[in-house]
Amino acid sequence: MKIMIVEDDPVSLALLKKNLSKTEAQLVTARTGAEAWERFVQDQPRIVISDWMLPELSGIDLCRKIRDTETAVYTYIIIMTAKDRKEDVLTTFEAGADDYVAKPYDLRELNARLNTGKRIIQLEDNHQALQKKLIRSRTKLQTVFDALTEEIISVDQNINLDSINKAAMKIMRGTYSEVVGQPCCELIEESGDTFYRSNLQQLVQEAFETRRTNRVLDRFRNADDQEVIKERTLIPVMSEDGKVQTVTIVSRDITDAHQRNEEIRGLNQKLKKISSELIKKNATLESTLKNLERTQAQMLQSEKMASIGQLAAGVAHEINNPTGFVSSNIKTLGDYQEDLGRLIQVYQALKAALKAMPSEALPEAVLSLVDQAETTEEEIDIEFIQQDVNELITDCREGTERIKKIVEDLKHFAHPGEDRMTETDINKGLESTLNVVYNEIKYKATVTKDLGDLPMVYGFPQQLNQVFMNILVNAAQAIEKSGEITIETELVDQMVEVRISDTGRGISPEHLPRIFDPFFTTKDVGKGTGLGMNIAYNIIKKHNGDIQVKSTKGKGTTFIIQLPADADPGEAGSPDPAMTASA
């Protein structure tokens, strides 16, 4: 930093120069005020240390002359004087000096004041650099603003213009320098746009109060009576302390865009309406298609079940005939066996009596026959035959009764043509169904029954048996190797409750809500139609009942069926053939 020392006393000048040269590299000296001025103009020092009393031009006059001259940078002036009156100090500062040092001076004090000057000069330099940077940024920003097609103005709380871009100047009267600082509303050219004169004051006031950006739509007609639509955006510009300093208004002409948007909006509305209609039609068509598929599948299953019912009835009839005469013959055979048993007893008594007689009293032929009879009895084990024949006849009787029971249950389960509600014994229906599906279950699970004392239920027994069959077959299929199926019935709050549980693999939580959906199945393709549980659900709902399922993956599943006890037969409708479809 260049420092100029002005001192007419050579001793004092040499001393100052010696002391300051230790810390300052650039020193300029002058002996008179006139010389000091010439050196100042030539070298432009940043700090001037001058004595008050100088030849030709005093230090005070030099100070005034420097201050009256425009320079590119600021010069810090320190006056050295032996004058110490208050008036002298005031004169020093009034002349434009920044500081003074009383003579005789203290070197440390002088260095301290010199350092203060350096800091002030540095601050001044920083300030000027920032100001130049700000001016450049403002110029760039103004250039960008001027390049925008939107009208941009900034106003203070009194609606005085703070800044304006070239697009907004087109609606103003006057030049840029003439309009800045003037009331905005008074500068607008006459036109149909009344926004600045009518609405701006209130909107700006709201922006100052709320500190929120606001966007309004302004419609008006121009001088050619054409509609113009402008989007006005009011943006509060805040200082660091959060106070609003100015409000910037950005006006954008959206007439063409708005008209296109209106056209697009109209087309979108038409498209949305058409799309909505198509969606409704598609939904209706999809629902109809699903219902048709479901009905077709259920009708197919219904026809199959009806055929099975007719076949079962025919087979039962054909089985009943031979079973009847087999049963009758077994009864007759039993009667014959009783007669033969009595005869054998008489024969054995006769044989014992003959053997008790002396041998010489009997003919040789009779004795031979007696010995032959005893030998034959031993060979065929007559006692075992008599006992076993009776047991075989008993087994045959039980077998024929079992056949008759299965046939009766089969006829009861799948009898075609019953279309009226009757009093139904739920426990009996479960027993019949178990007999029918026994072959599906016996290799997979043991069945545990706990059947309570139940009132009669009005319903279609074949349909209810179909529900039990679907659940029992599914339970057996859910058990991979061996397990247990539990059937429980009881009366709960005037509802007949049936609980069928298995220890199978269970149902995944994500599948559980869909278990009664039509066509939903977790079985492999070709192994299930997905209708069994849906049909069961519809049958129970048709009987004004409820069916629920609880399952834990890996532990098993429980189906809970509730049917109203002693319900009025008229409460349910006629049977739906599709409801008799099998799983």
Secondary structure, 3 states (H helix, E strand, C coil): CEEEEECCCHHHHHHHHHHHHCCCCEEEEECCHHHHHHHHHHHCCCEEEEECCCCCCCHHHHHHHHHCCCCCCCCEEEEEECCCCHHHHHHHHHCCCCEEEECCCCHHHHHHHHHHHHHHHHHHHHHHHHHHHHHHHHHHHHHHHHHCCCEEEEECCCCEEEEECHHHHCCECCCHHHHCCCEHHHCECCCCCCHHHHHHHHHHHHHHHHCCCEEEEEEEECCCCCEEEEEEEEEEEECCCCCEEEEEEEEEECHHHHHHHHHHHHHHHHHHHHHHHHHHHHHHHHHHHHHHHHHHHHHHHHHHHHHHHHHHHHHHHHHHHHHHHHHHHHHHHHHHHHHHHHHHHHHHHHHHHHHHCCHHHCCHHHHHHHHHHHHHHHHHCHHHHHHHHHHHHHHHHHHHHHHHHHHHHHHHHHCCCCCCCEEECHHHHHHHHHHHHHHHHCCCEEEEEEECCCCCEEECHHHHHHHHHHHHHHHHHHCCCCEEEEEEEEEECCEEEEEEEECCCCCCCCCHHHCCCCCCCCCCCCCCCCCHHHHHHHHHHHCCCEEEEEEECCCEEEEEEEEECCCCHHHCCCCCHHHHCCC
